[in-house]
Amino acid sequence: MTDTEDDILWQEVTAGVQKINTPNRVQDKPKKRIRSKKTYEEVGTFKSFHHNLELGTSADIDKQTMRRFKREEFGVEANLDLHGMTTDAAYEAVRRFIVSAHNQGKRAVLIVTGKGLPHPEQDIFESKGILKQQLPIWLKSDELSPMILTFIHPSQKLGGSGALYILLRRKR
């Protein structure tokens, strides 16, 4: 194409476009949003919140915070022991615990599930502990994931693979 053909094509493409006249001024400051002080318990579930929460992921965390979290530099501010609970009772306890800890402004919490005992008829290489398997699923639920940044298995001194060390989002 030659320059004249380009010019003709450009004129055809931009034929219906009109220039918007705006004064050259700085935009007004955005109005402050009034935030309600509702707790997560009052708000309910967040169906529109999509947070890809997996064990040890750090998508919503800066590297320095994740490094501090993995080094367990955030002190455990609350813990919950699920030993001896049924699945239903444990789920309700976890739900209440996370909501309460978040509403109180706590950052790092620990939930102990235990490592689980194998069933006598179960293969020794199969995973054991129903609560240990279910806890990450519960934490990824639409109800709890908006309050959680990440979680990992802590060091042995905090429970190792029989516990989850959870970093909660800041309450704003």
N, C-alpha and C positions, 0 to 999 in steps of 0.2 A: 504494500500500500504506500501511496505517496502522501506527502504532508497535506495536500488539499483533500484527499480522500479521508484522511484521519480527521481533519477539521469538519468535514461534512458529517461524518459518522458521529462525532462528538456533539455537534449541534442537534442532530436527530435524537440522541440519547438524552440530552439535557433540555429539550424543548419545553417540557412541562414543569421544569424546576423553577421556583421563584425564590429570590433571596429574602431572608427574614431580617428585617431591620431591628437590631437590638442595640441599645445604648452601650457604650464601652464603660461599664462600671462593675465594681466588685459585687458579687451576689450577696444578698442579705445573709446574715448568720442563720443557720437552721434553728428552728424553734426547739427548745428543750422538750424532750418527751417526758411525760410524767409516768413514772414506773410505779406499778402497784406493788405493795408489799405482801402479796399473796404467797403462801407457801406452796410447795409442790403438792401437798396433800389436798389443798383447796382447789388447785388448778386441774388436777387429774392427769390423764395421759397426754402425751404429745405425739399425735399421729403423724404430723408433718416433719418431725425432727428425724433426720437420717444420719446417724452417727455409726460409722463402721467400727464397732468396738470389738476388738479381738485381744486375746492374751498377749500382752507385751507390745501392742502397737502404739504408735505415737503420732498419729496423723494430726491431732489438734493440739499438740504440745511442742514447745520449742525444744531444741536439743539439750540445752542446759538444764531445763526443768526435768526432762526425761532422765538425764544422767544422774541428777540429784535423787530422783525417785528410785532408780535402779540401785543406787548406793544406799538406799534406805535412810537418807538424810532428813526426810520428813518424819518426825516422830509420830508413832501410832497414838492417835488421840482417843480412839474408842475401839473396842473389840467385841466380837460376838462369837460365841462357841456353839456350834450346831450339834455337837455330840449327843446322841440319843434321841434326836428329834425325828419325827416322821417327815416325809417330803412336804406335805401340806403345811404342817406347823413350821418347818424350816423356811419355806417360801414366805410365809406371812411374817416371820421374825426378820428375815433379810429385808423385805420390803419396808417394814416399819423402821428398822435400824438405819438403812440408807437414807430414807426420807428425813428421819430425825437428825442424823449426823449432818446432813447437808443443810437443813434449816438452822442448825446451831452454828454453822460456819466452820465445821471441822474440815480438814483437808485430807488427812491420811487415816484410813481405818483398816482393821484387820478382821477377816472372817475366817474362823477355823472350822473346817469341815471334817478333818481327820482323813487318813489315807484309805479308810474303808477295809473291811474284812472280806476275803473271798468266800463265796458260797461253797459248801462242800462238794457240790456237783459241778462247779464251775472250773473251767480250764485255768491253770495257774498263770497263764500268760494274758488272760483277758483283763481288761481294766476293771477295777473294783471301786466300790464306794459310789452309791447313787447320788448322794449330796455333792460329792466332789465333781461329778459329771454335770449335775444340774445347775450348780451355782453360776458358772460362766454364762449359761443360757439365760438365767434369770437376770443377770446384770446387763445383758444385751437387749432386754425387753424394752418396748416403747415407754414403759412407765419409769424405769430406772436409768436407762442409758443417758438421758439428758443431764443427769446429775453426776455422771462418772466420766472422768477423762481417760483413765486407763487402769489396768490391773495386771499384776504379775504374781508368780509364786515367790514368796520372800526367801531369805536365807534360812538355813536350818534353825538358827536361834529363834526365829519367829514362827516356825512351823513347817518350813520347806514346802514340799508338794502337797501337804495336807492343809494348806491355808492359802488365802488370797490377800495380797496387800493391795489396797485400792486407793487411788488418788481421786478425790472428789473435785468437781468444778467449784470455783469460788462462787459464793452467793452474791449476786450483784443486785 
